[in-house]
Amino acid sequence: MNRLVWKLLRQHISIGQLTGFFLANLFGMMIVLLSVQFYRDVLPVFTQGDSFMKKDYIIATKKISALGNFAGKSSHFSKEEIKELETQPFTKSVGAFTPSLFKVSAGLGMQEAGIHLSTEMFFESVPDEYVDVSLDKWHFDENTTVIPIIIPRNYLNLYNFGFAQSRSLPKLSEGLMSLIQMDIMMRGNGRIEQYKGNIVGFSNRLNTILVPQSFMNWANQAFAPGEEAPPSRLIIEVKNPTDAAIAQYFQKKNYDTEGDNLDAGKTTYFLRLITGIVIGVGLFISILSFYILMLSIFLLLQKNSTKLENLLLIGYSPNRVALPYNMLTVSLNILILLLSVGGVAWLRFYYIEAIRTLFPQLETGSLLPCFITGCILFIAVSLLNITMIQKKIINIWGGKIN
C-alpha cells in the first residue's frame, strides 16, 4: 500500500530542485566537516610542545632608563601592580617569574668531543601552566639530586651556529642535549651543594633558564631563608592580543614586552578567526540548502494537496501520508552525510601527508570529529525536516493550506 501511496504522491517532484538542494547541502556539509576535521588534526601543532599558538601570552617588564636608575625607581612589580594588571578586561591570568636568590654555577662537558663549558648562571621559574614544554618530566623530588631544566631554543642555536661553528666543534641536536647532564653548584646561607641538571626541553616563549616552581620554592627557602625578591617579569595570558587596550595600558604604565609576543598573538587571533569564518560559511550554505529542500517539499505538498486530503479522508493517518516525504528527505540526508565524510577522508589523506612532512612527530587522530559532527548535523536537519513536513500535513488535514 505504501508503494501505491508513493506512486500517487511522487508526481510533480522537481528533479532540478532536489538536485540543487543535494549539491548545495553536500557542498555546505563538506565545508563544515572539513573545517572541523582539519582544525582537530592541526590542533596538536598549535597546542603541543612549545607552539606559540597554544595560548596568547605576553611577557611584560618595566622599561629601564638611566634617569630611573638615578632616581632609585624600582624595576620590580609590586603586589598592587600585579593585582591591578589581573583586573584589566584583556587579562585572563598573570604569572610571575620567580628569580633564584642564591648563586648558581654550571658546567657542561663531553670529554669525547673535547667540549667543556662552565659559567656562572641563574635560575628562574614560572607556574607550571605557563610552561610551553611537555610536563611529563617537569617535576622535582627533594630526595633526588637531579634538577629538570628548560633552556631557550635560541641558546642552542647560538652554540651550534656561533660558538661551535667558529671553533670547529660538533653541533648538538636537541635529542643529544637531553642526554647530557650538567653539573650544578648552588651556594648560599653557608651551604654549598652539587646537583645534576637534566635538560628536558627547549622553549621558544620563555627566554630564561627555567626550573620547576616547586624546586625554586624549596631552593630559595634552603639557600636564602627569609629573603624575598619581587618579580621583575610577568607572563600574562590575554583574551585578545589585538586589543588596543593592551598597548594603551602598557604605554600608560611604562611597561615593555619581550620579543614579538603581541605579533604572534595577532597571528593566532587571525588564524582562529579565519577558521571560524570558514565554518560559518559552510553552515550558511547548509542552511540555504535546507530552505531549498523545504521549499521544494512544500511546493510538492501544495501541488498534491487534493490527493493528500483524499488520502486523509479515506482513513490514512497524517504520519502515514507524511512517510514518503520523510523517507525522501532522510534518504537524501544520509547520502549527503556519507558522501561528505568520504570526501573529507579523501582530502584528509593529502593534507595529512603535507602536515607530517613538516611535523614528523605529530600524532594525528581519526575521522571521529568529522563523523560525530556529520551525525549531529544529519540528526538535527532530519528532525527539522520531519517536524516541518508533519506540521504541513496536519495543516492540510485541518483544511489550512498555507
VEXKEFI-731088 format. One record per residue (C-alpha): residue in one letter; x, y, z. Coordinates in pm, whole numbers. Each point is the difference from the previous one (the first is absolute). Last residue first. Layout:
N
+------+--------+--------+--------+
: zaza :   east :  north :     up :
+------+--------+--------+--------+
:    a :      X :      Y :      Z :
...
+------+--------+--------+--------+
This chain:
402
+------+--------+--------+--------+
: zaza :   east :  north :     up :
+------+--------+--------+--------+
:    n :    -74 :   2778 :    354 :
:    i :   -257 :   -278 :    -16 :
:    k :   -216 :     12 :    308 :
:    g :   -265 :   -273 :    -47 :
:    g :     88 :   -168 :    328 :
:    w :    151 :   -295 :   -181 :
:    i :    195 :    245 :   -216 :
:    n :    135 :    166 :    313 :
:    i :     86 :   -344 :    138 :
:    i :    192 :    -80 :   -319 :
:    k :    198 :    326 :     32 :
:    k :     85 :    -69 :    363 :
:    q :    124 :   -346 :    -87 :
:    i :    215 :    142 :   -278 :
:    m :    144 :    258 :    241 :
:    t :     76 :   -258 :    268 :
:    i :    151 :   -249 :   -245 :
:    n :    232 :    260 :   -151 :
:    l :    106 :    129 :    344 :
:    l :     70 :   -354 :    116 :
:    s :    203 :    -66 :   -315 :
:    v :    201 :    322 :     35 :
:    a :     88 :    -64 :    365 :
:    i :     75 :   -370 :    -48 :
:    f :    219 :     60 :   -305 :
:    l :    181 :    294 :    162 :
:    i :     79 :   -208 :    309 :
:    c :    105 :   -295 :   -214 :
:    g :    233 :    222 :   -205 :
:    t :    159 :    147 :    313 :
:    i :     57 :   -349 :    142 :
:    f :    147 :   -126 :   -329 :
:    c :    235 :    296 :    -43 :
:    p :    121 :    -15 :    360 :
:    l :     44 :   -381 :    -29 :
:    l :    209 :     12 :   -317 :
:    s :    304 :   -109 :    201 :
:    g :    284 :    175 :    180 :
:    t :    335 :    123 :   -119 :
:    e :    316 :    -42 :    205 :
:    l :    259 :    257 :   -106 :
:    q :    357 :   -124 :     17 :
:    p :     69 :     58 :   -370 :
:    f :   -122 :    364 :     12 :
:    l :     59 :    165 :   -340 :
:    t :    -22 :   -320 :   -206 :
:    r :   -272 :   -126 :    234 :
:    i :   -209 :    306 :    -81 :
:    a :     35 :    -55 :   -375 :
:    e :    -97 :   -366 :     32 :
:    i :   -298 :     98 :    216 :
:    y :   -107 :    247 :   -271 :
:    y :    -29 :   -274 :   -263 :
:    f :   -180 :   -271 :    198 :
:    r :   -231 :    261 :    148 :
:    l :   -140 :     82 :   -343 :
:    w :   -116 :   -359 :    -48 :
:    a :   -134 :    -32 :    355 :
:    v :   -186 :    331 :    -41 :
:    g :   -159 :   -123 :   -323 :
:    g :   -105 :   -327 :    162 :
:    v :   -151 :    183 :    297 :
:    s :   -189 :    230 :   -238 :
:    l :   -115 :   -286 :   -226 :
:    l :   -134 :   -196 :    297 :
:    l :   -175 :    302 :    153 :
:    i :   -152 :    109 :   -331 :
:    l :   -135 :   -352 :    -62 :
:    i :   -149 :     -6 :    348 :
:    n :   -158 :    344 :    -51 :
:    l :   -153 :   -105 :   -334 :
:    s :   -143 :   -313 :    158 :
:    v :   -137 :    203 :    295 :
:    t :   -168 :    246 :   -239 :
:    l :   -164 :   -268 :   -215 :
:    m :    -96 :   -217 :    295 :
:    n :   -172 :    295 :    164 :
:    y :   -186 :     78 :   -322 :
:    p :   -116 :   -362 :    -32 :
:    l :   -101 :    -12 :    372 :
:    a :   -212 :    317 :      3 :
:    v :   -315 :   -186 :   -107 :
:    r :     63 :   -269 :    258 :
:    n :     58 :    252 :    278 :
:    p :   -310 :    201 :    -98 :
:    s :   -210 :   -319 :     35 :
:    y :   -165 :   -155 :   -306 :
:    g :   -373 :    -51 :     50 :
:    i :   -182 :     87 :   -323 :
:    l :     -3 :    370 :     91 :
:    l :    376 :     17 :     53 :
:    l :     67 :   -150 :   -341 :
:    n :   -248 :    241 :   -160 :
:    e :    162 :    298 :    170 :
:    l :    344 :   -113 :   -117 :
:    k :   -122 :    -38 :   -357 :
:    t :   -147 :    351 :      7 :
:    s :    318 :    145 :    154 :
:    n :    229 :   -161 :   -257 :
:    k :    115 :    329 :   -157 :
:    q :     33 :    162 :    343 :
:    l :    187 :   -297 :    139 :
:    l :    247 :     18 :   -287 :
:    l :     44 :    373 :     55 :
:    f :     54 :    -66 :    370 :
:    i :    257 :   -270 :    -79 :
:    s :    189 :    223 :   -245 :
:    l :    -11 :    296 :    237 :
:    m :    123 :   -225 :    280 :
:    l :    288 :   -128 :   -213 :
:    i :    109 :    349 :   -105 :
:    y :    -28 :    115 :    361 :
:    f :    235 :   -277 :    107 :
:    s :    239 :     96 :   -277 :
:    l :     11 :    354 :    138 :
:    i :     73 :   -134 :    349 :
:    s :    279 :   -221 :   -135 :
:    i :    154 :    295 :   -186 :
:    f :     -7 :    205 :    321 :
:    l :    153 :   -286 :    197 :
:    g :    286 :    -24 :   -249 :
:    v :     56 :    376 :      7 :
:    g :      6 :     -4 :    382 :
:    i :    255 :   -282 :      4 :
:    v :    224 :    203 :   -232 :
:    i :    -48 :    316 :    210 :
:    g :     88 :   -184 :    322 :
:    t :    321 :   -136 :   -151 :
:    i :     90 :    348 :   -127 :
:    l :    -53 :    145 :    348 :
:    r :    219 :   -266 :    158 :
:    l :    275 :     84 :   -245 :
:    f :    -52 :    372 :     64 :
:    y :     30 :    -38 :    377 :
:    t :    309 :   -216 :    -14 :
:    t :    175 :    241 :   -235 :
:    k :    -87 :    288 :    234 :
:    g :    147 :   -194 :    290 :
:    a :    321 :    -54 :   -191 :
:    d :     22 :    375 :    -63 :
:    l :    -70 :     79 :    367 :
:    n :    268 :   -239 :    116 :
:    d :    259 :    142 :   -239 :
:    g :    294 :     10 :    237 :
:    e :    -38 :    113 :    360 :
:    t :   -264 :    254 :     91 :
:    d :     41 :    337 :    173 :
:    y :   -187 :    175 :    276 :
:    n :    -11 :    378 :     43 :
:    k :   -336 :    -22 :    180 :
:    k :   -177 :    218 :   -258 :
:    q :    179 :   -169 :   -289 :
:    f :    -89 :   -342 :    133 :
:    y :   -364 :    101 :     46 :
:    q :    -26 :    145 :   -351 :
:    a :    170 :   -302 :   -157 :
:    i :   -238 :   -238 :    177 :
:    a :   -309 :    215 :    -63 :
:    a :     53 :    -34 :   -375 :
:    d :   -121 :   -360 :     23 :
:    t :    184 :   -198 :   -268 :
:    p :    133 :   -247 :    258 :
:    n :   -355 :   -104 :     91 :
:    k :    -63 :   -181 :    326 :
:    v :    343 :     52 :    153 :
:    e :    224 :   -237 :    196 :
:    i :    262 :    211 :    175 :
:    i :    354 :   -101 :     90 :
:    l :    157 :    240 :    246 :
:    r :    360 :    113 :     40 :
:    s :    183 :    185 :    278 :
:    p :   -150 :   -216 :    272 :
:    p :     22 :    114 :    362 :
:    a :    301 :   -146 :    183 :
:    e :    -48 :   -169 :    335 :
:    e :    257 :   -102 :    254 :
:    g :    -88 :   -180 :    322 :
:    p :    203 :   -307 :    -84 :
:    a :    242 :     38 :   -291 :
:    f :    153 :   -342 :    -71 :
:    a :   -272 :   -231 :    137 :
:    q :   -306 :    221 :    -49 :
:    n :    118 :    112 :   -342 :
:    a :     71 :   -364 :    -91 :
:    w :   -341 :   -133 :    110 :
:    n :   -203 :    269 :   -177 :
:    m :    219 :    -32 :   -310 :
:    f :    -35 :   -378 :     -6 :
:    s :   -380 :     15 :     19 :
:    q :    -10 :    267 :   -271 :
:    p :    185 :   -231 :   -235 :
:    v :    322 :    134 :   -159 :
:    l :     37 :    239 :   -293 :
:    i :    308 :    156 :   -148 :
:    t :   -154 :    303 :   -170 :
:    n :   -152 :    120 :   -326 :
:    l :   -341 :   -158 :     48 :
:    r :   -206 :    -34 :   -319 :
:    n :    215 :   -206 :   -234 :
:    s :     86 :   -256 :    263 :
:    f :    227 :   -302 :    -10 :
:    g :    -63 :   -311 :    203 :
:    v :    106 :   -249 :    267 :
:    i :    358 :    117 :     61 :
:    n :    123 :   -197 :    304 :
:    g :    200 :    184 :    263 :
:    k :    195 :   -199 :    254 :
:    y :     44 :    140 :    348 :
:    q :    281 :    128 :    220 :
:    e :    -45 :    169 :    333 :
:    i :    174 :    286 :    173 :
:    r :   -164 :    136 :    313 :
:    g :     90 :    305 :    207 :
:    n :   -337 :    160 :    -71 :
:    g :     77 :    -19 :   -373 :
:    r :    177 :   -200 :   -266 :
:    m :   -134 :   -224 :   -277 :
:    m :    225 :   -202 :   -232 :
:    i :   -163 :   -169 :   -301 :
:    d :    189 :   -258 :   -206 :
:    m :   -191 :    -34 :   -326 :
:    q :   -140 :   -325 :   -133 :
:    i :      3 :    -82 :   -370 :
:    l :   -263 :   -233 :   -145 :
:    s :   -248 :    282 :    -68 :
:    m :    273 :    181 :   -192 :
:    l :     27 :   -293 :   -240 :
:    g :   -369 :     15 :    -86 :
:    e :     13 :    377 :    -47 :
:    s :    288 :    -40 :   -244 :
:    l :    355 :    105 :     75 :
:    k :    247 :    128 :   -257 :
:    p :    354 :   -132 :      5 :
:    l :    280 :    253 :     61 :
:    s :    182 :    185 :   -277 :
:    r :     60 :    294 :    240 :
:    s :   -193 :    259 :   -207 :
:    q :   -277 :   -249 :    -78 :
:    a :    -34 :   -113 :    359 :
:    f :    -25 :    355 :    140 :
:    g :   -235 :    150 :   -255 :
:    f :   -230 :   -233 :   -192 :
:    n :    -19 :   -286 :    249 :
:    y :     52 :    199 :    320 :
:    l :   -228 :    288 :    -94 :
:    n :   -262 :   -248 :   -124 :
:    l :      8 :   -182 :    334 :
:    y :    -55 :    327 :    185 :
:    n :   -272 :     91 :   -255 :
:    r :   -200 :   -301 :    120 :
:    p :    -34 :    156 :    342 :
:    i :     90 :   -235 :    285 :
:    i :   -220 :   -232 :    204 :
:    i :    151 :   -171 :    303 :
:    p :    -93 :   -305 :    207 :
:    i :    212 :    -14 :    318 :
:    v :    150 :   -334 :    105 :
:    t :    132 :    -54 :    353 :
:    t :   -287 :   -218 :    122 :
:    n :   -183 :     -6 :    332 :
:    e :   -129 :    354 :    -52 :
:    d :   -194 :   -120 :   -302 :
:    f :    -50 :    246 :   -283 :
:    h :   -255 :    -16 :   -281 :
:    w :     -7 :     86 :   -369 :
:    k :     67 :   -340 :   -154 :
:    d :   -349 :    -46 :   -147 :
:    l :    -62 :    376 :     -7 :
:    s :     36 :     34 :   -378 :
:    v :    142 :    340 :    -89 :
:    d :   -175 :    339 :    -18 :
:    v :      5 :     71 :    375 :
:    y :   -270 :    249 :    104 :
:    e :   -217 :   -256 :    181 :
:    d :    302 :   -110 :    206 :
:    p :     29 :    327 :    188 :
:    v :    319 :    187 :    -96 :
:    s :    360 :    -60 :    101 :
:    e :    335 :    173 :    -31 :
:    f :    354 :   -122 :     39 :
:    f :    331 :    178 :    -35 :
:    m :    343 :    -59 :   -148 :
:    e :    372 :      6 :     70 :
:    t :    175 :   -191 :   -270 :
:    s :    163 :   -324 :   -103 :
:    l :     46 :   -158 :   -341 :
:    h :    199 :   -309 :    -88 :
:    i :      4 :   -152 :   -346 :
:    g :    275 :   -227 :   -129 :
:    a :   -247 :   -224 :   -179 :
:    e :     82 :   -309 :    207 :
:    q :     31 :    214 :    313 :
:    m :   -354 :    133 :    -29 :
:    g :    -46 :    274 :    257 :
:    l :   -255 :    236 :    148 :
:    g :     70 :    193 :    317 :
:    a :   -241 :    216 :    196 :
:    s :     19 :    273 :    260 :
:    v :   -281 :    127 :    219 :
:    k :     -2 :    261 :    274 :
:    f :   -312 :     37 :    214 :
:    l :   -319 :    206 :    -15 :
:    s :   -127 :   -175 :   -314 :
:    p :   -259 :    206 :   -184 :
:    t :   -377 :    -70 :      0 :
:    f :   -164 :    112 :   -325 :
:    a :   -359 :     99 :     75 :
:    g :   -317 :   -131 :   -159 :
:    v :   -303 :    203 :   -102 :
:    s :   -334 :   -131 :   -119 :
:    k :   -276 :     75 :   -251 :
:    t :     79 :    368 :    -56 :
:    f :   -167 :    222 :   -262 :
:    p :   -256 :    140 :    247 :
:    q :    270 :    112 :    247 :
:    t :    -45 :   -136 :    353 :
:    e :    314 :   -216 :     -9 :
:    l :    212 :    304 :    -91 :
:    e :   -121 :    184 :    309 :
:    k :     83 :   -302 :    215 :
:    i :    352 :    -14 :   -147 :
:    e :     53 :    371 :     60 :
:    e :   -119 :    -32 :    360 :
:    k :    231 :   -295 :     62 :
:    s :    295 :    209 :   -121 :
:    f :    172 :    -58 :   -330 :
:    h :    377 :     49 :     -3 :
:    s :    199 :    257 :   -197 :
:    s :     17 :    231 :    299 :
:    k :     56 :    374 :    -40 :
:    g :    306 :    115 :    192 :
:    a :      6 :    340 :   -168 :
:    f :    340 :    -76 :   -153 :
:    n :   -135 :   -327 :   -142 :
:    g :   -312 :    168 :   -135 :
:    l :    207 :    267 :   -174 :
:    a :    217 :   -267 :   -163 :
:    s :   -310 :   -177 :   -132 :
:    i :   -144 :   -347 :     45 :
:    k :   -346 :    -75 :   -136 :
:    k :   -195 :   -231 :    227 :
:    t :    -46 :   -355 :   -118 :
:    a :   -285 :   -193 :   -160 :
:    i :     -9 :   -341 :   -163 :
:    i :   -314 :    -31 :   -210 :
:    y :   -186 :   -323 :    -53 :
:    d :   -277 :   -115 :   -235 :
:    k :    -53 :   -372 :     32 :
:    k :    128 :   -313 :   -170 :
:    m :     68 :    199 :   -314 :
:    f :    369 :     63 :     71 :
:    s :     59 :   -374 :     -5 :
:    d :    252 :   -114 :    256 :
:    g :   -112 :   -359 :     37 :
:    q :   -354 :    -81 :    -95 :
:    t :   -280 :    250 :    -53 :
:    f :     54 :    152 :   -344 :
:    v :    125 :   -304 :   -191 :
:    p :   -235 :   -213 :    211 :
:    l :   -295 :    201 :   -144 :
:    v :     93 :    -91 :   -358 :
:    d :   -220 :   -310 :    -15 :
:    r :   -286 :    144 :    207 :
:    y :    -16 :    316 :   -213 :
:    f :     16 :   -204 :   -321 :
:    q :   -285 :   -222 :    119 :
:    v :   -223 :    292 :    100 :
:    s :     71 :    195 :   -319 :
:    l :    -45 :   -311 :   -217 :
:    l :   -332 :    -78 :    170 :
:    v :   -136 :    354 :    -46 :
:    i :    122 :     37 :   -359 :
:    m :   -126 :   -348 :    -89 :
:    m :   -339 :     80 :    152 :
:    g :    -34 :    313 :   -212 :
:    f :     98 :   -168 :   -327 :
:    l :   -228 :   -299 :     61 :
:    n :   -283 :    231 :    103 :
:    a :     38 :    205 :   -315 :
:    l :     32 :   -306 :   -224 :
:    f :   -301 :   -179 :    147 :
:    f :   -220 :    309 :     20 :
:    g :     69 :     84 :   -364 :
:    t :    -62 :   -361 :   -101 :
:    l :   -331 :      5 :    189 :
:    q :   -101 :    316 :   -184 :
:    g :    100 :   -139 :   -339 :
:    i :   -172 :   -333 :     59 :
:    s :   -326 :    181 :     68 :
:    i :   -253 :   -244 :    141 :
:    h :   -339 :     73 :   -163 :
:    q :   -108 :   -362 :     40 :
:    r :    157 :   -184 :    289 :
:    l :   -327 :      1 :    192 :
:    l :   -194 :   -267 :   -186 :
:    k :    293 :   -230 :    -56 :
:    w :     90 :     43 :    367 :
:    v :   -352 :    -88 :    114 :
:    l :      0 :   -307 :   -223 :
:    r :    337 :   -105 :    137 :
:    n :   -127 :     52 :    357 :
:    m :   -288 :   -239 :    -77 :
+------+--------+--------+--------+
